[in-house]
Amino acid sequence: MSNVFSTILGTVVGLVIGAGISWWIYNRQQKTADKQDKTLKHVEELGIKQEHILEKINTYEKKHDEMLNNILTLDKKIDSLLESNK
């Protein structure tokens, strides 16, 4: 083999190996990016569901407070009626 042929062969082999490694790295990064996008979308959907649940809890708490106030008012009225009957 001549020096020129060895140099050309080494360069071609280096290019092939470099291209293979570059493709492998790109492929791995692309798969990782796809997984991250999927995870972020899932987290966003969970956040939306969580907001919806918190709104329902807030509505429930308001109704619960109203009911408690109504019960306390009724209790006061019953106490006043019992006091007036004594």
C-alpha positions as CSV (number, residue, x, y, z in Angstrom):
1,M,0.0,0.0,0.0
2,S,1.2,3.4,-0.7
3,N,1.1,6.3,1.7
4,V,-1.5,8.2,-0.3
5,F,-3.8,5.1,-0.5
6,S,-3.4,4.5,3.3
7,T,-4.2,8.2,4.0
8,I,-7.3,8.1,1.8
9,L,-8.4,4.8,3.3
10,G,-7.9,6.1,6.8
11,T,-9.8,9.2,6.0
12,V,-12.7,7.3,4.5
13,V,-12.8,4.9,7.4
14,G,-12.7,7.8,9.8
15,L,-15.5,9.5,8.0
16,V,-17.6,6.4,8.1
17,I,-17.0,5.8,11.8
18,G,-17.6,9.5,12.5
19,A,-20.8,9.5,10.5
20,G,-22.0,6.4,12.3
21,I,-21.3,7.8,15.7
22,S,-22.9,11.2,14.7
23,W,-26.0,9.4,13.5
24,W,-26.2,7.2,16.7
25,I,-25.9,10.3,18.9
26,Y,-28.5,12.2,16.8
27,N,-30.9,9.2,17.0
28,R,-30.5,8.9,20.8
29,Q,-31.1,12.6,21.3
30,Q,-34.1,12.5,19.1
31,K,-35.6,9.6,21.1
32,T,-34.9,11.4,24.3
33,A,-36.5,14.6,23.0
34,D,-39.6,12.7,21.9
35,K,-39.9,11.1,25.4
36,Q,-39.4,14.5,27.1
37,D,-42.1,16.0,24.9
38,K,-44.5,13.2,25.7
39,T,-43.7,13.6,29.4
40,L,-44.2,17.3,29.3
41,K,-47.5,16.9,27.5
42,H,-48.6,14.4,30.1
43,V,-47.6,16.8,32.9
44,E,-49.5,19.6,31.3
45,E,-52.6,17.4,31.0
46,L,-52.3,16.5,34.7
47,G,-52.0,20.2,35.6
48,I,-55.2,20.9,33.7
49,K,-57.0,18.0,35.5
50,Q,-55.7,19.2,38.8
51,E,-57.0,22.7,38.2
52,H,-60.4,21.2,37.4
53,I,-60.4,19.2,40.6
54,L,-59.4,22.2,42.6
55,E,-62.3,24.2,41.2
56,K,-64.7,21.4,42.2
57,I,-63.2,21.3,45.7
58,N,-63.6,25.1,46.0
59,T,-67.2,24.8,44.9
60,Y,-67.8,22.1,47.4
61,E,-66.2,24.1,50.2
62,K,-68.4,27.1,49.4
63,K,-71.5,24.9,49.5
64,H,-70.3,23.3,52.7
65,D,-69.8,26.7,54.3
66,E,-73.3,27.8,53.2
67,M,-74.8,24.6,54.8
68,L,-72.8,25.1,58.0
69,N,-74.0,28.7,58.2
70,N,-77.6,27.6,57.7
71,I,-77.3,25.0,60.4
72,L,-75.8,27.5,62.8
73,T,-78.6,29.9,62.1
74,L,-81.2,27.2,62.6
75,D,-79.5,26.2,65.8
76,K,-79.7,29.8,67.1
77,K,-83.4,30.0,66.1
78,I,-84.1,26.7,68.0
79,D,-82.2,28.0,71.0
80,S,-84.1,31.3,71.0
81,L,-87.4,29.3,70.7
82,L,-86.4,27.1,73.6
83,E,-85.5,30.2,75.7
84,S,-88.8,31.9,74.9
85,N,-90.8,28.7,76.0
86,K,-89.1,28.7,79.4
